[in-house]
């Protein structure tokens, strides 16, 4: 869909933005769109990105033009965020904020940069979030020292500090947000923060409550008791002031169980949380705020009790609910909780022993992690991870059989087919920490987006090391490296044979995978020809030759 490009006609831009919003009316989350709707959205959102980039680069665009189109553009960016396109919303809001701040349009810049910070926090880009939110704060303060925009800006800064374990800083931001909220008229609060005072106050108090529970876990004795007492006082304030707010009360019920958990009253916490879950209608407004964190907390309680099976069961349920309700922040928290539980139970068994020590329960959770990944990433959604695992096993046996009767291979070239199969299954596991909207973006990626996407390799390595899989981590680290040094993350030129097997299997399955959103699958002959052309340049010739022989045998 063509957009207005670098046009400086504000009326043309407003017509374009209103027309795009009308097309999006009634659409569902991106995750639930069919292919045609998703492709149409991709074209339309790209037209917006190109248009904003064009006038942002133009020095002849007037301040009046920027201010004129900002409300419509921010509504469109907000709709992108509501669809679940966090990454595009972030990039557009940041670009608009950059332009506005450069022009000295401080109030408009504060709004745009604050929204960019919101998107970055949800995606877990805490460093980027802090930078843009601090800029938003400075812009707002230049407009007015107590500008209502600062209510949410300080809360978001508090959350960023909270999740990066700067608790004293977080507490100061939460209190400043509450102070500004109490002084601001209700009409101004709703205009600037898009919510009622009672809801915002309840959420701020809930954030503070959680902060004190985090501190309590780190302390002992009287200090721990004082932190829990403060959390209970805040809990009472939430109940008194936010009874009519479903989102706040959903968190209230989960927080009651968390307080009991921190107090060591595990049985009471578990009974309360299970009762609240039974009473909650999965289709109610409260469900998305109550059910995922409740399962996450029940998994933690079961792990504390040493009940491995129950901990994994609640982890699996939490992962499924996080997808149903499309809550990026909660999805990330549940993934991290699941990984921590797996590390607690698995690491002592598998560290030093390897894949052979993985039990039936762990294999179920590993499968759930892969299913979550395949649900998140439409590129892997056609059983990509499992297909790579199967091909790794096949190539491993093939190379092993060919080596029989020959002199022993070098130690680095030895093949452990069981480890190879598991590494193939988990080679993309780091994508669990990549935002959904970036994994599935069909449009060209910026350098910033490319860097985030490529970070799935070190993230996968960190996950596997946390679980005790040192050998698998080394293999996964190699699966995007190339023999000519053009790969990532280390641009290394020498790969182990097992790492080379995963690299070829991943490339082969990516090329032939049907229903990929951003490339048409290749025919088998074309795929093999492309890999043959890159043999010795990107890929290990031994593995490419083994793949060709295997495919020839399969199709005769």
MARFI-14693 format. One record per residue (C-alpha): residue number from 1; x, y, z. Coordinates in pm, whole numbers. Example, Ala and Ser with C-alpha at 12.3 -4.5 7.8 and 13.67 -1.06 7.14 Angstrom:
REM residues 2
SITE  nr     px     py     pz
SITE   1   1230   -450    780
SITE   2   1367   -106    714
This chain:
REM residues 556
SITE  nr     px     py     pz
SITE   1      0      0      0
SITE   2    165    327   -105
SITE   3    184    593    166
SITE   4    243    968    149
SITE   5    620    915    168
SITE   6    804   1240    230
SITE   7    497   1457    163
SITE   8    472   1768    379
SITE   9     95   1795    332
SITE  10    -50   1731    678
SITE  11   -399   1671    536
SITE  12   -267   1399    307
SITE  13    -89   1237    600
SITE  14   -397   1252    823
SITE  15   -610   1096    549
SITE  16   -353    820    506
SITE  17   -338    748    881
SITE  18   -717    755    926
SITE  19   -760    527    625
SITE  20   -508    280    769
SITE  21   -681    282   1107
SITE  22  -1015    212    940
SITE  23   -865    -88    762
SITE  24   -740   -220   1095
SITE  25  -1074   -174   1272
SITE  26  -1204   -504   1402
SITE  27   -875   -688   1342
SITE  28   -752   -929   1604
SITE  29   -405   -982   1748
SITE  30   -132  -1038   1489
SITE  31    -85  -1389   1629
SITE  32   -443  -1474   1537
SITE  33   -453  -1314   1190
SITE  34   -474  -1533    883
SITE  35   -200  -1507    624
SITE  36   -378  -1252    403
SITE  37   -457  -1022    694
SITE  38   -105  -1052    830
SITE  39     51   -978    490
SITE  40   -179   -677    443
SITE  41    -87   -546    787
SITE  42    283   -591    709
SITE  43    249   -385    388
SITE  44     53   -112    562
SITE  45    284    -86    862
SITE  46    586    -73    629
SITE  47    427    218    441
SITE  48    399    403    773
SITE  49    762    328    860
SITE  50    886    446    520
SITE  51    679    762    538
SITE  52    800    855    886
SITE  53   1160    786    784
SITE  54   1118   1010    478
SITE  55    989   1316    659
SITE  56   1220   1259    957
SITE  57   1515   1288    718
SITE  58   1379   1604    561
SITE  59   1504   1933    705
SITE  60   1224   2123    530
SITE  61    941   1970    737
SITE  62    787   2237    961
SITE  63    719   2212   1333
SITE  64    353   2281   1260
SITE  65    339   1980   1026
SITE  66    494   1752   1292
SITE  67    251   1869   1561
SITE  68    -40   1841   1320
SITE  69     12   1475   1233
SITE  70    140   1358   1576
SITE  71   -202   1273   1734
SITE  72   -311   1057   1438
SITE  73     32    894   1411
SITE  74     41    812   1783
SITE  75   -307    656   1759
SITE  76   -179    438   1478
SITE  77    133    343   1678
SITE  78    -90    261   1976
SITE  79   -294     28   1756
SITE  80     25   -148   1643
SITE  81    110   -203   2009
SITE  82   -244   -333   2077
SITE  83   -203   -581   1788
SITE  84    113   -712   1956
SITE  85    360   -544   1719
SITE  86    574   -411   2004
SITE  87    891   -376   1796
SITE  88    742   -160   1518
SITE  89    556     54   1774
SITE  90    884    105   1961
SITE  91   1083    201   1651
SITE  92    819    446   1525
SITE  93    758    607   1865
SITE  94   1132    648   1920
SITE  95   1185    794   1571
SITE  96    900   1040   1623
SITE  97   1031   1132   1968
SITE  98   1381   1188   1829
SITE  99   1242   1429   1569
SITE 100   1024   1614   1819
SITE 101   1302   1648   2075
SITE 102   1543   1780   1810
SITE 103   1286   2049   1724
SITE 104   1231   2145   2088
SITE 105    873   2013   2087
SITE 106    917   1887   2440
SITE 107    564   1791   2542
SITE 108    504   1593   2223
SITE 109    850   1434   2254
SITE 110    779   1330   2613
SITE 111    465   1143   2502
SITE 112    636    968   2211
SITE 113    947    871   2407
SITE 114    743    751   2703
SITE 115    547    522   2472
SITE 116    871    396   2318
SITE 117    993    321   2671
SITE 118    674    129   2748
SITE 119    725    -89   2440
SITE 120   1093   -147   2520
SITE 121   1014   -250   2879
SITE 122    749   -499   2769
SITE 123    998   -657   2530
SITE 124   1267   -674   2802
SITE 125   1497   -415   2637
SITE 126   1570   -256   2974
SITE 127   1880    -59   2872
SITE 128   1702     98   2577
SITE 129   1391    159   2789
SITE 130   1586    347   3055
SITE 131   1754    571   2796
SITE 132   1431    679   2623
SITE 133   1236    712   2949
SITE 134   1502    938   3100
SITE 135   1479   1151   2785
SITE 136   1099   1155   2820
SITE 137   1133   1271   3181
SITE 138   1366   1557   3085
SITE 139   1134   1668   2805
SITE 140    830   1665   3034
SITE 141   1010   1855   3310
SITE 142   1113   2125   3064
SITE 143    742   2167   2987
SITE 144    632   2169   3355
SITE 145    810   2034   3666
SITE 146    505   1827   3769
SITE 147    361   1750   3425
SITE 148    100   1466   3437
SITE 149    303   1273   3177
SITE 150    555   1216   3457
SITE 151    308    996   3649
SITE 152    352    708   3407
SITE 153    710    797   3314
SITE 154    825    753   3675
SITE 155    629    428   3705
SITE 156    791    286   3392
SITE 157   1135    392   3514
SITE 158   1054    219   3842
SITE 159    965   -102   3662
SITE 160   1287    -92   3458
SITE 161   1492    -45   3778
SITE 162   1285   -313   3952
SITE 163   1355   -575   3685
SITE 164   1724   -486   3676
SITE 165   1750   -521   4057
SITE 166   1807   -153   4137
SITE 167   1542   -167   4407
SITE 168   1613    160   4590
SITE 169   1594    350   4261
SITE 170   1273    167   4170
SITE 171   1113    253   4505
SITE 172   1193    622   4462
SITE 173   1032    625   4116
SITE 174    718    445   4240
SITE 175    675    693   4527
SITE 176    726    989   4294
SITE 177    463    846   4059
SITE 178    217    810   4350
SITE 179    290   1160   4472
SITE 180    219   1310   4129
SITE 181    -91   1091   4090
SITE 182   -241   1208   4419
SITE 183   -191   1576   4325
SITE 184   -326   1551   3970
SITE 185   -698   1597   3889
SITE 186   -875   1280   3772
SITE 187   -957   1427   3428
SITE 188   -593   1515   3362
SITE 189   -481   1169   3479
SITE 190   -711    992   3235
SITE 191   -607   1224   2952
SITE 192   -235   1178   3004
SITE 193   -213    823   3147
SITE 194   -509    654   2969
SITE 195   -653    503   3291
SITE 196   -847    593   3606
SITE 197   -675    715   3921
SITE 198   -796    410   4116
SITE 199   -648    168   3864
SITE 200   -317    352   3843
SITE 201   -290    381   4221
SITE 202   -364     10   4263
SITE 203   -100    -85   4008
SITE 204    161    144   4168
SITE 205     92     -3   4513
SITE 206    112   -353   4364
SITE 207    454   -270   4216
SITE 208    574   -146   4556
SITE 209    433   -458   4724
SITE 210    626   -681   4488
SITE 211    942   -479   4547
SITE 212    919   -534   4923
SITE 213    867   -908   4870
SITE 214   1178   -919   4651
SITE 215   1371   -754   4932
SITE 216   1221   -993   5188
SITE 217   1355  -1291   4992
SITE 218   1705  -1143   5013
SITE 219   1692  -1078   5390
SITE 220   1656  -1269   5715
SITE 221   1537  -1207   6070
SITE 222   1376   -877   6168
SITE 223   1461   -709   5839
SITE 224   1273   -977   5649
SITE 225    977   -949   5886
SITE 226    960   -571   5835
SITE 227    958   -604   5457
SITE 228    674   -860   5470
SITE 229    476   -635   5707
SITE 230    513   -344   5466
SITE 231    397   -565   5180
SITE 232     86   -661   5381
SITE 233      5   -296   5451
SITE 234     28   -216   5081
SITE 235   -187   -520   5005
SITE 236   -463   -383   5230
SITE 237   -442    -44   5058
SITE 238   -486   -210   4717
SITE 239   -801   -389   4835
SITE 240   -951    -74   4984
SITE 241   -892    147   4682
SITE 242   -925    -74   4373
SITE 243  -1217   -312   4426
SITE 244  -1376   -203   4098
SITE 245  -1062   -260   3890
SITE 246  -1047   -621   3752
SITE 247   -683   -598   3644
SITE 248   -572   -477   3986
SITE 249   -783   -732   4175
SITE 250   -649  -1013   3959
SITE 251   -301   -921   4076
SITE 252   -433   -874   4430
SITE 253   -536  -1240   4453
SITE 254   -200  -1357   4316
SITE 255    -15  -1127   4556
SITE 256   -197  -1268   4858
SITE 257    -62  -1610   4767
SITE 258    286  -1467   4708
SITE 259    292  -1305   5053
SITE 260    200  -1638   5213
SITE 261    470  -1806   5004
SITE 262    738  -1561   5118
SITE 263    622  -1611   5477
SITE 264    688  -1984   5433
SITE 265    320  -2080   5462
SITE 266    333  -2294   5150
SITE 267     23  -2504   5214
SITE 268   -195  -2199   5274
SITE 269    -55  -2022   4969
SITE 270   -119  -2323   4749
SITE 271   -476  -2375   4875
SITE 272   -561  -2007   4825
SITE 273   -422  -1991   4473
SITE 274   -592  -2312   4362
SITE 275   -923  -2185   4499
SITE 276   -886  -1851   4316
SITE 277   -807  -2036   3993
SITE 278  -1116  -2256   4024
SITE 279  -1335  -1949   4083
SITE 280  -1196  -1753   3788
SITE 281  -1379  -1757   3456
SITE 282  -1106  -1798   3188
SITE 283  -1294  -1551   2965
SITE 284  -1335  -1282   3231
SITE 285  -1136   -954   3227
SITE 286   -955  -1072   3541
SITE 287   -836  -1403   3395
SITE 288   -543  -1274   3193
SITE 289   -409  -1094   3501
SITE 290   -473  -1378   3749
SITE 291   -423  -1716   3579
SITE 292    -71  -1688   3427
SITE 293    100  -1544   3738
SITE 294    -93  -1784   3962
SITE 295     39  -2085   3772
SITE 296    386  -1932   3782
SITE 297    363  -1898   4160
SITE 298    220  -2248   4204
SITE 299    516  -2383   4007
SITE 300    754  -2203   4243
SITE 301    571  -2338   4548
SITE 302    583  -2693   4413
SITE 303    955  -2655   4343
SITE 304   1010  -2533   4700
SITE 305    823  -2839   4827
SITE 306   1041  -3061   4609
SITE 307    748  -3180   4398
SITE 308    915  -3188   4058
SITE 309    620  -3325   3862
SITE 310    377  -3063   3995
SITE 311    628  -2782   3938
SITE 312    663  -2883   3575
SITE 313    286  -2924   3531
SITE 314    217  -2568   3648
SITE 315    505  -2441   3435
SITE 316    352  -2602   3128
SITE 317      8  -2459   3209
SITE 318    158  -2115   3265
SITE 319    336  -2126   2930
SITE 320     13  -2216   2750
SITE 321   -184  -1941   2926
SITE 322     80  -1681   2846
SITE 323     22  -1752   2477
SITE 324   -356  -1750   2507
SITE 325   -361  -1406   2667
SITE 326    -72  -1266   2456
SITE 327     94  -1094   2752
SITE 328    457  -1043   2649
SITE 329    574   -943   2995
SITE 330    410  -1236   3172
SITE 331    527  -1472   2900
SITE 332    886  -1368   2970
SITE 333    842  -1412   3346
SITE 334    693  -1761   3305
SITE 335    971  -1864   3069
SITE 336   1232  -1750   3322
SITE 337   1050  -1925   3609
SITE 338   1033  -2246   3405
SITE 339   1404  -2227   3323
SITE 340   1489  -2164   3689
SITE 341   1287  -2466   3799
SITE 342   1446  -2682   3530
SITE 343   1789  -2562   3642
SITE 344   1708  -2642   4004
SITE 345   1608  -3000   3933
SITE 346   1804  -3084   3618
SITE 347   2141  -2922   3665
SITE 348   2259  -3146   3951
SITE 349   2174  -3452   3741
SITE 350   2299  -3349   3398
SITE 351   2606  -3139   3485
SITE 352   2900  -3355   3385
SITE 353   2673  -3642   3277
SITE 354   2518  -3482   2971
SITE 355   2204  -3569   2778
SITE 356   2190  -3929   2898
SITE 357   2092  -3804   3246
SITE 358   1778  -3625   3124
SITE 359   1473  -3792   3272
SITE 360   1114  -3831   3148
SITE 361    988  -3522   3333
SITE 362   1262  -3302   3192
SITE 363   1198  -3430   2842
SITE 364    832  -3328   2876
SITE 365    928  -2976   2982
SITE 366   1191  -2952   2707
SITE 367    921  -3046   2459
SITE 368    696  -2777   2608
SITE 369    971  -2518   2571
SITE 370   1010  -2620   2205
SITE 371    633  -2606   2155
SITE 372    627  -2258   2309
SITE 373    906  -2155   2075
SITE 374    723  -2296   1773
SITE 375    406  -2116   1882
SITE 376    599  -1788   1912
SITE 377    797  -1813   1591
SITE 378    609  -1883   1268
SITE 379    944  -1953   1105
SITE 380    987  -2249   1341
SITE 381    614  -2314   1355
SITE 382    626  -2596   1103
SITE 383    812  -2829   1340
SITE 384   1141  -2665   1244
SITE 385   1324  -2750   1568
SITE 386   1206  -3110   1561
SITE 387   1287  -3140   1191
SITE 388   1639  -3010   1251
SITE 389   1676  -3257   1539
SITE 390   1571  -3550   1320
SITE 391   1804  -3446   1039
SITE 392   2092  -3402   1286
SITE 393   2035  -3757   1405
SITE 394   2020  -3892   1050
SITE 395   2335  -3708    941
SITE 396   2511  -3811   1261
SITE 397   2446  -4179   1199
SITE 398   2540  -4139    833
SITE 399   2873  -3972    912
SITE 400   2937  -4223   1188
SITE 401   2881  -4516    953
SITE 402   3107  -4364    689
SITE 403   3386  -4328    944
SITE 404   3381  -4697   1036
SITE 405   3700  -4870    929
SITE 406   3884  -4543    888
SITE 407   4150  -4405   1123
SITE 408   3996  -4250   1439
SITE 409   3871  -3896   1392
SITE 410   4026  -3611   1583
SITE 411   3865  -3561   1928
SITE 412   3690  -3243   1810
SITE 413   3533  -3440   1526
SITE 414   3385  -3722   1731
SITE 415   3010  -3765   1697
SITE 416   2772  -3820   1988
SITE 417   2444  -3872   1805
SITE 418   2229  -3841   2119
SITE 419   2382  -3501   2204
SITE 420   2360  -3396   1840
SITE 421   1990  -3480   1829
SITE 422   1917  -3282   2148
SITE 423   2128  -2984   2034
SITE 424   1932  -2982   1708
SITE 425   1607  -2972   1906
SITE 426   1728  -2682   2120
SITE 427   1939  -2487   1870
SITE 428   1689  -2197   1857
SITE 429   1589  -2205   2225
SITE 430   1734  -1856   2276
SITE 431   1445  -1720   2067
SITE 432   1229  -1766   2375
SITE 433   1389  -1438   2487
SITE 434   1324  -1256   2158
SITE 435    999  -1056   2120
SITE 436    728  -1231   1921
SITE 437    677   -933   1692
SITE 438   1044   -931   1590
SITE 439   1064  -1307   1530
SITE 440    775  -1285   1285
SITE 441    839   -951   1118
SITE 442    810   -984    741
SITE 443    940   -638    656
SITE 444   1311   -549    625
SITE 445   1486   -528    961
SITE 446   1683   -233   1092
SITE 447   2036   -281   1225
SITE 448   1894   -260   1578
SITE 449   1645   -538   1500
SITE 450   1913   -755   1335
SITE 451   2128   -728   1647
SITE 452   1841   -831   1874
SITE 453   1749  -1123   1648
SITE 454   2108  -1248   1635
SITE 455   2123  -1238   2014
SITE 456   1917  -1559   2018
SITE 457   2246  -1750   1987
SITE 458   2415  -1621   2306
SITE 459   2078  -1630   2482
SITE 460   2042  -1998   2387
SITE 461   2395  -2067   2508
SITE 462   2315  -1902   2843
SITE 463   1994  -2103   2882
SITE 464   2167  -2435   2811
SITE 465   2455  -2358   3048
SITE 466   2204  -2266   3318
SITE 467   2047  -2609   3270
SITE 468   2386  -2780   3294
SITE 469   2427  -2866   2924
SITE 470   2779  -2739   2862
SITE 471   2837  -2954   2554
SITE 472   2503  -2860   2398
SITE 473   2579  -2494   2466
SITE 474   2906  -2519   2273
SITE 475   2728  -2678   1978
SITE 476   2441  -2427   1973
SITE 477   2697  -2145   1982
SITE 478   2825  -2264   1642
SITE 479   2504  -2307   1446
SITE 480   2515  -1965   1271
SITE 481   2893  -1954   1224
SITE 482   3042  -1995    874
SITE 483   3377  -2125    756
SITE 484   3468  -1795    590
SITE 485   3415  -1602    915
SITE 486   3099  -1424    797
SITE 487   2874  -1586   1056
SITE 488   2778  -1483   1408
SITE 489   2812  -1434   1703
SITE 490   3191  -1498   1707
SITE 491   3277  -1485   1333
SITE 492   3482  -1799   1390
SITE 493   3627  -1994   1099
SITE 494   3674  -2335   1262
SITE 495   3375  -2542   1371
SITE 496   3344  -2881   1531
SITE 497   3194  -3149   1310
SITE 498   2886  -3167   1534
SITE 499   2842  -2789   1518
SITE 500   2877  -2809   1140
SITE 501   2604  -3075   1126
SITE 502   2360  -2845   1312
SITE 503   2450  -2551   1087
SITE 504   2377  -2750    769
SITE 505   2061  -2911    910
SITE 506   1929  -2570   1021
SITE 507   2003  -2410    683
SITE 508   1852  -2701    488
SITE 509   1529  -2711    689
SITE 510   1497  -2330    674
SITE 511   1520  -2337    294
SITE 512   1262  -2609    240
SITE 513   1019  -2514    521
SITE 514    672  -2442    380
SITE 515    450  -2156    501
SITE 516    738  -1930    600
SITE 517    605  -1576    627
SITE 518    897  -1394    471
SITE 519   1035  -1629    201
SITE 520    898  -1892    -31
SITE 521   1035  -2242     34
SITE 522   1282  -2377   -220
SITE 523   1258  -2706   -407
SITE 524   1486  -2986   -288
SITE 525   1712  -2972   -595
SITE 526   1756  -2594   -565
SITE 527   1828  -2623   -193
SITE 528   2095  -2887   -244
SITE 529   2248  -2686   -528
SITE 530   2269  -2377   -307
SITE 531   2430  -2571    -21
SITE 532   2671  -2734   -266
SITE 533   2773  -2390   -392
SITE 534   2845  -2280    -35
SITE 535   3031  -2601     56
SITE 536   3375  -2508    188
SITE 537   3272  -2141    204
SITE 538   2996  -2143    464
SITE 539   2943  -2510    536
SITE 540   3160  -2815    609
SITE 541   3203  -3012    281
SITE 542   3181  -3345    468
SITE 543   2836  -3259    603
SITE 544   2704  -3119    275
SITE 545   2821  -3431     92
SITE 546   2658  -3654    355
SITE 547   2332  -3460    320
SITE 548   2334  -3500    -58
SITE 549   2395  -3874    -31
SITE 550   2123  -3905    231
SITE 551   1869  -3714     19
SITE 552   1961  -3917   -291
SITE 553   1908  -4242    -99
SITE 554   1576  -4116     40
SITE 555   1438  -4026   -302
SITE 556   1535  -4344   -485
